[in-house]
Amino acid sequence: MSIKTVQPEGWIQPRGYANGVEARGRQVYVGGQIGWNTQGCFETDDLVEQTRQALRNCVDVVRAAGGDAHHIVRMTWYLRDKREYQARLKEIGAAYRDIVGRHYPAMSAIQVSDLIEDRAKVEIEVTAVLPD
């Protein structure tokens, strides 16, 4: 498996994500994970804690496939409230580092009008590339 960050020459270095990632190996696609526990129950309505749990859920699925957080090459975040996300970015960053570490894949964050689960504040999907 090979993972390499792609950064165009002359571009400013992004903070907390990569502009691009090149990877070879076995691909694992993780469906959207929300901030509920392993039994499908929400323990909190707090955005940061839901984010922490959603990230934990993503990494758990990657681990079940034989990988780890550093194998994640892409993340897409779907958020119900852009302003709350921006206001709590420092706390969200700390939760991210607790679960994923200082590994920053290519990422997108999108505000959506709603999520399927009424209590969900964030949904995260990832793609990981594991060694063949």
N, CA, C and O atoms as a GROMACS GRO file, in nm:
protein
  528
    1MET      N    1   0.084  -0.117   0.000
    1MET     CA    2   0.000   0.000   0.000
    1MET      C    3   0.088   0.123   0.000
    1MET      O    4   0.192   0.129   0.067
    2SER      N    5   0.046   0.219  -0.075
    2SER     CA    6   0.120   0.344  -0.088
    2SER      C    7   0.021   0.460  -0.080
    2SER      O    8  -0.076   0.463  -0.155
    3ILE      N    9   0.046   0.555   0.011
    3ILE     CA   10  -0.037   0.675   0.022
    3ILE      C   11   0.056   0.795   0.019
    3ILE      O   12   0.154   0.802   0.093
    4LYS      N   13   0.024   0.890  -0.067
    4LYS     CA   14   0.107   1.010  -0.082
    4LYS      C   15   0.016   1.132  -0.093
    4LYS      O   16  -0.080   1.132  -0.170
    5THR      N   17   0.047   1.235  -0.017
    5THR     CA   18  -0.027   1.360  -0.026
    5THR      C   19   0.013   1.432  -0.154
    5THR      O   20   0.130   1.436  -0.191
    6VAL      N   21  -0.086   1.489  -0.222
    6VAL     CA   22  -0.062   1.564  -0.345
    6VAL      C   23  -0.087   1.712  -0.315
    6VAL      O   24  -0.196   1.750  -0.273
    7GLN      N   25   0.015   1.794  -0.336
    7GLN     CA   26   0.006   1.937  -0.309
    7GLN      C   27   0.062   2.012  -0.430
    7GLN      O   28   0.182   2.006  -0.455
    8PRO      N   29  -0.023   2.082  -0.506
    8PRO     CA   30   0.027   2.157  -0.621
    8PRO      C   31   0.132   2.261  -0.580
    8PRO      O   32   0.119   2.327  -0.476
    9GLU      N   33   0.233   2.274  -0.661
    9GLU     CA   34   0.341   2.370  -0.636
    9GLU      C   35   0.285   2.512  -0.629
    9GLU      O   36   0.206   2.552  -0.714
   10GLY      N   37   0.328   2.585  -0.528
   10GLY     CA   38   0.289   2.724  -0.513
   10GLY      C   39   0.160   2.746  -0.435
   10GLY      O   40   0.128   2.859  -0.401
   11TRP      N   41   0.085   2.639  -0.407
   11TRP     CA   42  -0.038   2.653  -0.329
   11TRP      C   43  -0.005   2.664  -0.181
   11TRP      O   44   0.093   2.606  -0.135
   12ILE      N   45  -0.086   2.739  -0.106
   12ILE     CA   46  -0.067   2.744   0.038
   12ILE      C   47  -0.102   2.607   0.097
   12ILE      O   48  -0.189   2.536   0.045
   13GLN      N   49  -0.035   2.572   0.203
   13GLN     CA   50  -0.057   2.442   0.269
   13GLN      C   51  -0.192   2.445   0.342
   13GLN      O   52  -0.215   2.533   0.424
   14PRO      N   53  -0.281   2.350   0.313
   14PRO     CA   54  -0.409   2.347   0.384
   14PRO      C   55  -0.390   2.306   0.529
   14PRO      O   56  -0.292   2.239   0.564
   15ARG      N   57  -0.484   2.346   0.614
   15ARG     CA   58  -0.479   2.310   0.756
   15ARG      C   59  -0.591   2.213   0.787
   15ARG      O   60  -0.709   2.245   0.770
   16GLY      N   61  -0.555   2.093   0.831
   16GLY     CA   62  -0.654   1.996   0.872
   16GLY      C   63  -0.708   1.908   0.762
   16GLY      O   64  -0.801   1.830   0.786
   17TYR      N   65  -0.654   1.916   0.641
   17TYR     CA   66  -0.695   1.830   0.531
   17TYR      C   67  -0.587   1.835   0.424
   17TYR      O   68  -0.496   1.917   0.432
   18ALA      N   69  -0.596   1.748   0.324
   18ALA     CA   70  -0.506   1.750   0.210
   18ALA      C   71  -0.583   1.791   0.086
   18ALA      O   72  -0.701   1.760   0.073
   19ASN      N   73  -0.516   1.861  -0.004
   19ASN     CA   74  -0.580   1.895  -0.132
   19ASN      C   75  -0.600   1.771  -0.217
   19ASN      O   76  -0.696   1.763  -0.294
   20GLY      N   77  -0.512   1.675  -0.206
   20GLY     CA   78  -0.524   1.552  -0.281
   20GLY      C   79  -0.444   1.441  -0.217
   20GLY      O   80  -0.349   1.466  -0.142
   21VAL      N   81  -0.483   1.316  -0.246
   21VAL     CA   82  -0.415   1.199  -0.194
   21VAL      C   83  -0.405   1.098  -0.308
   21VAL      O   84  -0.503   1.070  -0.377
   22GLU      N   85  -0.286   1.043  -0.325
   22GLU     CA   86  -0.264   0.935  -0.421
   22GLU      C   87  -0.246   0.807  -0.340
   22GLU      O   88  -0.170   0.805  -0.243
   23ALA      N   89  -0.316   0.700  -0.380
   23ALA     CA   90  -0.309   0.577  -0.302
   23ALA      C   91  -0.321   0.454  -0.391
   23ALA      O   92  -0.388   0.457  -0.495
   24ARG      N   93  -0.256   0.347  -0.349
   24ARG     CA   94  -0.269   0.217  -0.416
   24ARG      C   95  -0.296   0.112  -0.309
   24ARG      O   96  -0.240   0.119  -0.200
   25GLY      N   97  -0.382   0.016  -0.341
   25GLY     CA   98  -0.411  -0.091  -0.248
   25GLY      C   99  -0.557  -0.131  -0.254
   25GLY      O  100  -0.626  -0.099  -0.351
   26ARG      N  101  -0.603  -0.200  -0.150
   26ARG     CA  102  -0.741  -0.248  -0.141
   26ARG      C  103  -0.829  -0.136  -0.088
   26ARG      O  104  -0.801  -0.079   0.017
   27GLN      N  105  -0.936  -0.104  -0.161
   27GLN     CA  106  -1.022   0.008  -0.124
   27GLN      C  107  -1.137  -0.036  -0.034
   27GLN      O  108  -1.198  -0.141  -0.055
   28VAL      N  109  -1.163   0.046   0.067
   28VAL     CA  110  -1.274   0.023   0.159
   28VAL      C  111  -1.359   0.150   0.160
   28VAL      O  112  -1.308   0.258   0.188
   29TYR      N  113  -1.488   0.136   0.129
   29TYR     CA  114  -1.580   0.250   0.127
   29TYR      C  115  -1.671   0.239   0.248
   29TYR      O  116  -1.745   0.142   0.263
   30VAL      N  117  -1.665   0.338   0.334
   30VAL     CA  118  -1.744   0.337   0.456
   30VAL      C  119  -1.865   0.427   0.435
   30VAL      O  120  -1.852   0.546   0.406
   31GLY      N  121  -1.983   0.369   0.450
   31GLY     CA  122  -2.107   0.445   0.438
   31GLY      C  123  -2.116   0.551   0.547
   31GLY      O  124  -2.046   0.543   0.648
   32GLY      N  125  -2.200   0.650   0.526
   32GLY     CA  126  -2.214   0.760   0.618
   32GLY      C  127  -2.238   0.714   0.761
   32GLY      O  128  -2.330   0.638   0.789
   33GLN      N  129  -2.154   0.763   0.852
   33GLN     CA  130  -2.164   0.730   0.994
   33GLN      C  131  -2.207   0.855   1.069
   33GLN      O  132  -2.157   0.964   1.045
   34ILE      N  133  -2.300   0.836   1.162
   34ILE     CA  134  -2.350   0.946   1.242
   34ILE      C  135  -2.306   0.926   1.387
   34ILE      O  136  -2.239   0.828   1.420
   35GLY      N  137  -2.345   1.018   1.474
   35GLY     CA  138  -2.298   1.019   1.611
   35GLY      C  139  -2.373   0.932   1.707
   35GLY      O  140  -2.393   0.970   1.823
   36TRP      N  141  -2.416   0.815   1.663
   36TRP     CA  142  -2.477   0.724   1.759
   36TRP      C  143  -2.381   0.611   1.791
   36TRP      O  144  -2.284   0.587   1.718
   37ASN      N  145  -2.409   0.541   1.902
   37ASN     CA  146  -2.319   0.436   1.948
   37ASN      C  147  -2.338   0.307   1.868
   37ASN      O  148  -2.414   0.304   1.770
   38THR      N  149  -2.270   0.203   1.909
   38THR     CA  150  -2.272   0.076   1.836
   38THR      C  151  -2.410   0.009   1.837
   38THR      O  152  -2.435  -0.083   1.759
   39GLN      N  153  -2.497   0.054   1.924
   39GLN     CA  154  -2.631  -0.002   1.931
   39GLN      C  155  -2.735   0.086   1.862
   39GLN      O  156  -2.855   0.062   1.873
   40GLY      N  157  -2.688   0.190   1.790
   40GLY     CA  158  -2.779   0.278   1.718
   40GLY      C  159  -2.853   0.376   1.805
   40GLY      O  160  -2.964   0.419   1.772
   41CYS      N  161  -2.793   0.412   1.920
   41CYS     CA  162  -2.856   0.507   2.012
   41CYS      C  163  -2.768   0.631   2.029
   41CYS      O  164  -2.646   0.621   2.044
   42PHE      N  165  -2.833   0.747   2.026
   42PHE     CA  166  -2.761   0.871   2.052
   42PHE      C  167  -2.742   0.886   2.202
   42PHE      O  168  -2.835   0.864   2.280
   43GLU      N  169  -2.621   0.924   2.243
   43GLU     CA  170  -2.592   0.952   2.383
   43GLU      C  171  -2.585   1.101   2.410
   43GLU      O  172  -2.578   1.143   2.525
   44THR      N  173  -2.587   1.182   2.303
   44THR     CA  174  -2.574   1.327   2.318
   44THR      C  175  -2.631   1.397   2.195
   44THR      O  176  -2.640   1.339   2.087
   45ASP      N  177  -2.668   1.522   2.214
   45ASP     CA  178  -2.708   1.608   2.102
   45ASP      C  179  -2.602   1.714   2.075
   45ASP      O  180  -2.625   1.807   1.997
   46ASP      N  181  -2.485   1.701   2.137
   46ASP     CA  182  -2.376   1.795   2.121
   46ASP      C  183  -2.299   1.765   1.992
   46ASP      O  184  -2.259   1.651   1.968
   47LEU      N  185  -2.278   1.867   1.908
   47LEU     CA  186  -2.211   1.849   1.780
   47LEU      C  187  -2.072   1.788   1.794
   47LEU      O  188  -2.037   1.696   1.721
   48VAL      N  189  -1.993   1.838   1.888
   48VAL     CA  190  -1.856   1.787   1.903
   48VAL      C  191  -1.858   1.640   1.942
   48VAL      O  192  -1.782   1.560   1.887
   49GLU      N  193  -1.942   1.605   2.037
   49GLU     CA  194  -1.946   1.465   2.081
   49GLU      C  195  -2.005   1.374   1.973
   49GLU      O  196  -1.963   1.259   1.960
   50GLN      N  197  -2.103   1.423   1.896
   50GLN     CA  198  -2.153   1.344   1.784
   50GLN      C  199  -2.045   1.325   1.678
   50GLN      O  200  -2.033   1.218   1.619
   51THR      N  201  -1.966   1.430   1.655
   51THR     CA  202  -1.855   1.419   1.560
   51THR      C  203  -1.754   1.316   1.607
   51THR      O  204  -1.709   1.232   1.530
   52ARG      N  205  -1.720   1.322   1.736
   52ARG     CA  206  -1.626   1.225   1.794
   52ARG      C  207  -1.677   1.081   1.771
   52ARG      O  208  -1.601   0.994   1.730
   53GLN      N  209  -1.806   1.058   1.798
   53GLN     CA  210  -1.862   0.924   1.782
   53GLN      C  211  -1.868   0.883   1.635
   53GLN      O  212  -1.838   0.768   1.602
   54ALA      N  213  -1.906   0.976   1.547
   54ALA     CA  214  -1.911   0.944   1.404
   54ALA      C  215  -1.772   0.906   1.352
   54ALA      O  216  -1.758   0.811   1.275
   55LEU      N  217  -1.669   0.980   1.394
   55LEU     CA  218  -1.532   0.947   1.355
   55LEU      C  219  -1.491   0.811   1.411
   55LEU      O  220  -1.430   0.731   1.341
   56ARG      N  221  -1.526   0.785   1.537
   56ARG     CA  222  -1.496   0.656   1.598
   56ARG      C  223  -1.563   0.544   1.518
   56ARG      O  224  -1.502   0.440   1.493
   57ASN      N  225  -1.688   0.566   1.476
   57ASN     CA  226  -1.760   0.466   1.398
   57ASN      C  227  -1.690   0.442   1.264
   57ASN      O  228  -1.676   0.327   1.222
   58CYS      N  229  -1.646   0.548   1.198
   58CYS     CA  230  -1.574   0.534   1.070
   58CYS      C  231  -1.447   0.451   1.088
   58CYS      O  232  -1.422   0.358   1.011
   59VAL      N  233  -1.368   0.485   1.189
   59VAL     CA  234  -1.243   0.413   1.212
   59VAL      C  235  -1.271   0.268   1.251
   59VAL      O  236  -1.197   0.179   1.210
   60ASP      N  237  -1.376   0.242   1.327
   60ASP     CA  238  -1.413   0.105   1.362
   60ASP      C  239  -1.442   0.021   1.237
   60ASP      O  240  -1.402  -0.095   1.230
   61VAL      N  241  -1.512   0.079   1.140
   61VAL     CA  242  -1.541   0.005   1.017
   61VAL      C  243  -1.412  -0.022   0.940
   61VAL      O  244  -1.393  -0.132   0.888
   62VAL      N  245  -1.324   0.077   0.931
   62VAL     CA  246  -1.196   0.057   0.863
   62VAL      C  247  -1.116  -0.052   0.934
   62VAL      O  248  -1.054  -0.136   0.868
   63ARG      N  249  -1.116  -0.051   1.066
   63ARG     CA  250  -1.044  -0.155   1.142
   63ARG      C  251  -1.104  -0.293   1.119
   63ARG      O  252  -1.032  -0.392   1.113
   64ALA      N  253  -1.236  -0.298   1.105
   64ALA     CA  254  -1.301  -0.427   1.079
   64ALA      C  255  -1.257  -0.485   0.944
   64ALA      O  256  -1.264  -0.606   0.924
   65ALA      N  257  -1.212  -0.399   0.854
   65ALA     CA  258  -1.162  -0.443   0.724
   65ALA      C  259  -1.012  -0.472   0.728
   65ALA      O  260  -0.954  -0.514   0.627
   66GLY      N  261  -0.949  -0.451   0.844
   66GLY     CA  262  -0.807  -0.479   0.859
   66GLY      C  263  -0.717  -0.358   0.851
   66GLY      O  264  -0.595  -0.372   0.845
   67GLY      N  265  -0.774  -0.238   0.850
   67GLY     CA  266  -0.695  -0.116   0.839
   67GLY      C  267  -0.695  -0.037   0.967
   67GLY      O  268  -0.730  -0.087   1.074
   68ASP      N  269  -0.654   0.089   0.955
   68ASP     CA  270  -0.653   0.180   1.069
   68ASP      C  271  -0.677   0.322   1.017
   68ASP      O  272  -0.688   0.342   0.896
   69ALA      N  273  -0.684   0.418   1.107
   69ALA     CA  274  -0.716   0.555   1.070
   69ALA      C  275  -0.622   0.612   0.965
   69ALA      O  276  -0.664   0.689   0.879
   70HIS      N  277  -0.495   0.574   0.970
   70HIS     CA  278  -0.398   0.630   0.874
   70HIS      C  279  -0.418   0.576   0.732
   70HIS      O  280  -0.353   0.624   0.639
   71HIS      N  281  -0.506   0.480   0.716
   71HIS     CA  282  -0.540   0.430   0.582
   71HIS      C  283  -0.651   0.511   0.515
   71HIS      O  284  -0.678   0.491   0.397
   72ILE      N  285  -0.715   0.601   0.589
   72ILE     CA  286  -0.823   0.683   0.533
   72ILE      C  287  -0.762   0.784   0.436
   72ILE      O  288  -0.668   0.857   0.471
   73VAL      N  289  -0.816   0.788   0.313
   73VAL     CA  290  -0.763   0.879   0.211
   73VAL      C  291  -0.862   0.989   0.175
   73VAL      O  292  -0.824   1.090   0.115
   74ARG      N  293  -0.989   0.971   0.211
   74ARG     CA  294  -1.091   1.071   0.176
   74ARG      C  295  -1.202   1.070   0.281
   74ARG      O  296  -1.242   0.964   0.330
   75MET      N  297  -1.250   1.190   0.316
   75MET     CA  298  -1.364   1.206   0.407
   75MET      C  299  -1.460   1.308   0.348
   75MET      O  300  -1.418   1.409   0.290
   76THR      N  301  -1.588   1.280   0.363
   76THR     CA  302  -1.690   1.379   0.331
   76THR      C  303  -1.776   1.396   0.455
   76THR      O  304  -1.830   1.300   0.510
   77TRP      N  305  -1.788   1.521   0.499
   77TRP     CA  306  -1.868   1.556   0.616
   77TRP      C  307  -1.994   1.625   0.570
   77TRP      O  308  -1.989   1.718   0.489
   78TYR      N  309  -2.108   1.580   0.619
   78TYR     CA  310  -2.237   1.643   0.593
   78TYR      C  311  -2.284   1.702   0.726
   78TYR      O  312  -2.302   1.630   0.824
   79LEU      N  313  -2.302   1.833   0.728
   79LEU     CA  314  -2.334   1.905   0.851
   79LEU      C  315  -2.466   1.977   0.838
   79LEU      O  316  -2.497   2.035   0.734
   80ARG      N  317  -2.545   1.975   0.945
   80ARG     CA  318  -2.673   2.046   0.945
   80ARG      C  319  -2.656   2.195   0.970
   80ARG      O  320  -2.741   2.274   0.929
   81ASP      N  321  -2.548   2.237   1.038
   81ASP     CA  322  -2.534   2.378   1.074
   81ASP      C  323  -2.389   2.423   1.056
   81ASP      O  324  -2.304   2.398   1.141
   82LYS      N  325  -2.363   2.488   0.946
   82LYS     CA  326  -2.229   2.537   0.913
   82LYS      C  327  -2.177   2.631   1.020
   82LYS      O  328  -2.059   2.625   1.056
   83ARG      N  329  -2.262   2.718   1.071
   83ARG     CA  330  -2.218   2.816   1.169
   83ARG      C  331  -2.175   2.750   1.300
   83ARG      O  332  -2.074   2.789   1.360
   84GLU      N  333  -2.250   2.652   1.344
   84GLU     CA  334  -2.211   2.581   1.466
   84GLU      C  335  -2.078   2.508   1.444
   84GLU      O  336  -1.991   2.509   1.531
   85TYR      N  337  -2.062   2.446   1.328
   85TYR     CA  338  -1.938   2.378   1.293
   85TYR      C  339  -1.821   2.477   1.299
   85TYR      O  340  -1.718   2.448   1.360
   86GLN      N  341  -1.835   2.593   1.237
   86GLN     CA  342  -1.728   2.692   1.235
   86GLN      C  343  -1.698   2.746   1.376
   86GLN      O  344  -1.582   2.766   1.411
   87ALA      N  345  -1.802   2.768   1.455
   87ALA     CA  346  -1.785   2.821   1.590
   87ALA      C  347  -1.714   2.721   1.682
   87ALA      O  348  -1.649   2.760   1.779
   88ARG      N  349  -1.725   2.592   1.652
   88ARG     CA  350  -1.670   2.490   1.740
   88ARG      C  351  -1.554   2.414   1.675
   88ARG      O  352  -1.518   2.304   1.719
   89LEU      N  353  -1.497   2.472   1.571
   89LEU     CA  354  -1.393   2.406   1.493
   89LEU      C  355  -1.273   2.363   1.578
   89LEU      O  356  -1.216   2.257   1.556
   90LYS      N  357  -1.235   2.445   1.675
   90LYS     CA  358  -1.121   2.409   1.760
   90LYS      C  359  -1.151   2.280   1.838
   90LYS      O  360  -1.066   2.192   1.847
   91GLU      N  361  -1.271   2.270   1.894
   91GLU     CA  362  -1.311   2.150   1.969
   91GLU      C  363  -1.325   2.030   1.876
   91GLU      O  364  -1.286   1.919   1.911
   92ILE      N  365  -1.380   2.053   1.758
   92ILE     CA  366  -1.395   1.945   1.660
   92ILE      C  367  -1.257   1.896   1.616
   92ILE      O  368  -1.236   1.776   1.601
   93GLY      N  369  -1.164   1.989   1.596
   93GLY     CA  370  -1.027   1.951   1.560
   93GLY      C  371  -0.962   1.865   1.668
   93GLY      O  372  -0.892   1.768   1.637
   94ALA      N  373  -0.985   1.899   1.793
   94ALA     CA  374  -0.930   1.819   1.903
   94ALA      C  375  -0.991   1.679   1.904
   94ALA      O  376  -0.920   1.581   1.925
   95ALA      N  377  -1.121   1.670   1.883
   95ALA     CA  378  -1.188   1.539   1.877
   95ALA      C  379  -1.133   1.458   1.759
   95ALA      O  380  -1.108   1.338   1.772
   96TYR      N  381  -1.115   1.524   1.646
   96TYR     CA  382  -1.060   1.458   1.527
   96TYR      C  383  -0.922   1.398   1.559
   96TYR      O  384  -0.898   1.281   1.530
   97ARG      N  385  -0.834   1.479   1.618
   97ARG     CA  386  -0.699   1.432   1.649
   97ARG      C  387  -0.702   1.318   1.751
   97ARG      O  388  -0.618   1.228   1.745
   98ASP      N  389  -0.796   1.322   1.846
   98ASP     CA  390  -0.809   1.212   1.943
   98ASP      C  391  -0.842   1.080   1.874
   98ASP      O  392  -0.793   0.975   1.916
   99ILE      N  393  -0.924   1.083   1.771
   99ILE     CA  394  -0.969   0.960   1.706
   99ILE      C  395  -0.883   0.924   1.585
   99ILE      O  396  -0.844   0.808   1.569
  100VAL      N  397  -0.852   1.021   1.500
  100VAL     CA  398  -0.782   0.994   1.374
  100VAL      C  399  -0.632   1.021   1.384
  100VAL      O  400  -0.553   0.965   1.309
  101GLY      N  401  -0.593   1.106   1.476
  101GLY     CA  402  -0.453   1.143   1.489
  101GLY      C  403  -0.422   1.264   1.403
  101GLY      O  404  -0.511   1.342   1.368
  102ARG      N  405  -0.297   1.280   1.369
  102ARG     CA  406  -0.254   1.392   1.285
  102ARG      C  407  -0.240   1.345   1.140
  102ARG      O  408  -0.142   1.376   1.073
  103HIS      N  409  -0.336   1.271   1.096
  103HIS     CA  410  -0.345   1.220   0.959
  103HIS      C  411  -0.456   1.297   0.891
  103HIS      O  412  -0.570   1.296   0.938
  104TYR      N  413  -0.426   1.365   0.781
  104TYR     CA  414  -0.523   1.453   0.718
  104TYR      C  415  -0.547   1.411   0.573
  104TYR      O  416  -0.470   1.449   0.484
  105PRO      N  417  -0.653   1.336   0.547
  105PRO     CA  418  -0.686   1.296   0.411
  105PRO      C  419  -0.751   1.410   0.334
  105PRO      O  420  -0.774   1.518   0.388
  106ALA      N  421  -0.781   1.385   0.208
  106ALA     CA  422  -0.860   1.480   0.130
  106ALA      C  423  -0.998   1.487   0.194
  106ALA      O  424  -1.056   1.384   0.228
  107MET      N  425  -1.050   1.608   0.211
  107MET     CA  426  -1.179   1.624   0.280
  107MET      C  427  -1.267   1.725   0.212
  107MET      O  428  -1.221   1.819   0.148
  108SER      N  429  -1.398   1.702   0.228
  108SER     CA  430  -1.500   1.799   0.188
  108SER      C  431  -1.597   1.811   0.304
  108SER      O  432  -1.624   1.713   0.374
  109ALA      N  433  -1.650   1.930   0.325
  109ALA     CA  434  -1.754   1.953   0.425
  109ALA      C  435  -1.868   2.026   0.356
  109ALA      O  436  -1.847   2.127   0.289
  110ILE      N  437  -1.988   1.974   0.374
  110ILE     CA  438  -2.105   2.025   0.305
  110ILE      C  439  -2.217   2.048   0.405
  110ILE      O  440  -2.247   1.961   0.487
  111GLN      N  441  -2.279   2.166   0.399
  111GLN     CA  442  -2.398   2.189   0.481
  111GLN      C  443  -2.518   2.134   0.407
  111GLN      O  444  -2.536   2.160   0.288
  112VAL      N  445  -2.599   2.056   0.478
  112VAL     CA  446  -2.720   1.999   0.421
  112VAL      C  447  -2.841   2.050   0.497
  112VAL      O  448  -2.829   2.093   0.612
  113SER      N  449  -2.957   2.045   0.436
  113SER     CA  450  -3.077   2.095   0.503
  113SER      C  451  -3.123   2.002   0.614
  113SER      O  452  -3.186   2.046   0.710
  114ASP      N  453  -3.091   1.873   0.603
  114ASP     CA  454  -3.131   1.777   0.706
  114ASP      C  455  -3.058   1.646   0.683
  114ASP      O  456  -3.001   1.623   0.577
  115LEU      N  457  -3.061   1.561   0.784
  115LEU     CA  458  -3.009   1.425   0.775
  115LEU      C  459  -3.124   1.330   0.806
  115LEU      O  460  -3.224   1.370   0.866
  116ILE      N  461  -3.111   1.206   0.765
  116ILE     CA  462  -3.220   1.109   0.780
  116ILE      C  463  -3.258   1.089   0.928
  116ILE      O  464  -3.377   1.085   0.961
  117GLU      N  465  -3.158   1.077   1.016
  117GLU     CA  466  -3.187   1.063   1.159
  117GLU      C  467  -3.207   1.202   1.218
  117GLU      O  468  -3.118   1.287   1.210
  118ASP      N  469  -3.322   1.225   1.278
  118ASP     CA  470  -3.357   1.358   1.328
  118ASP      C  471  -3.256   1.417   1.426
  118ASP      O  472  -3.233   1.538   1.425
  119ARG      N  473  -3.197   1.334   1.512
  119ARG     CA  474  -3.105   1.387   1.613
  119ARG      C  475  -2.963   1.405   1.560
  119ARG      O  476  -2.880   1.468   1.626
  120ALA      N  477  -2.934   1.352   1.443
  120ALA     CA  478  -2.798   1.361   1.387
  120ALA      C  479  -2.764   1.504   1.348
  120ALA      O  480  -2.844   1.572   1.282
  121LYS      N  481  -2.647   1.549   1.388
  121LYS     CA  482  -2.598   1.682   1.351
  121LYS      C  483  -2.489   1.674   1.246
  121LYS      O  484  -2.460   1.774   1.179
  122VAL      N  485  -2.427   1.557   1.230
  122VAL     CA  486  -2.319   1.536   1.135
  122VAL      C  487  -2.324   1.392   1.085
  122VAL      O  488  -2.361   1.300   1.158
  123GLU      N  489  -2.287   1.375   0.960
  123GLU     CA  490  -2.270   1.241   0.901
  123GLU      C  491  -2.138   1.245   0.826
  123GLU      O  492  -2.111   1.339   0.751
  124ILE      N  493  -2.056   1.142   0.846
  124ILE     CA  494  -1.923   1.138   0.785
  124ILE      C  495  -1.908   1.006   0.710
  124ILE      O  496  -1.936   0.899   0.763
  125GLU      N  497  -1.862   1.016   0.585
  125GLU     CA  498  -1.829   0.895   0.510
  125GLU      C  499  -1.682   0.902   0.472
  125GLU      O  500  -1.628   1.010   0.450
  126VAL      N  501  -1.619   0.785   0.464
  126VAL     CA  502  -1.476   0.782   0.434
  126VAL      C  503  -1.446   0.675   0.330
  126VAL      O  504  -1.523   0.581   0.308
  127THR      N  505  -1.332   0.694   0.267
  127THR     CA  506  -1.272   0.593   0.180
  127THR      C  507  -1.133   0.566   0.237
  127THR      O  508  -1.058   0.658   0.268
  128ALA      N  509  -1.100   0.439   0.250
  128ALA     CA  510  -0.968   0.400   0.299
  128ALA      C  511  -0.903   0.311   0.193
  128ALA      O  512  -0.972   0.244   0.116
  129VAL      N  513  -0.770   0.311   0.192
  129VAL     CA  514  -0.694   0.223   0.103
  129VAL      C  515  -0.597   0.145   0.191
  129VAL      O  516  -0.510   0.202   0.257
  130LEU      N  517  -0.615   0.012   0.190
  130LEU     CA  518  -0.536  -0.078   0.274
  130LEU      C  519  -0.436  -0.155   0.188
  130LEU      O  520  -0.454  -0.166   0.067
  131PRO      N  521  -0.331  -0.207   0.250
  131PRO     CA  522  -0.235  -0.287   0.174
  131PRO      C  523  -0.305  -0.407   0.109
  131PRO      O  524  -0.396  -0.466   0.166
  132ASP      N  525  -0.259  -0.442  -0.012
  132ASP     CA  526  -0.314  -0.560  -0.082
  132ASP      C  527  -0.283  -0.685  -0.006
  132ASP      O  528  -0.320  -0.794  -0.048
   0.00000   0.00000   0.00000
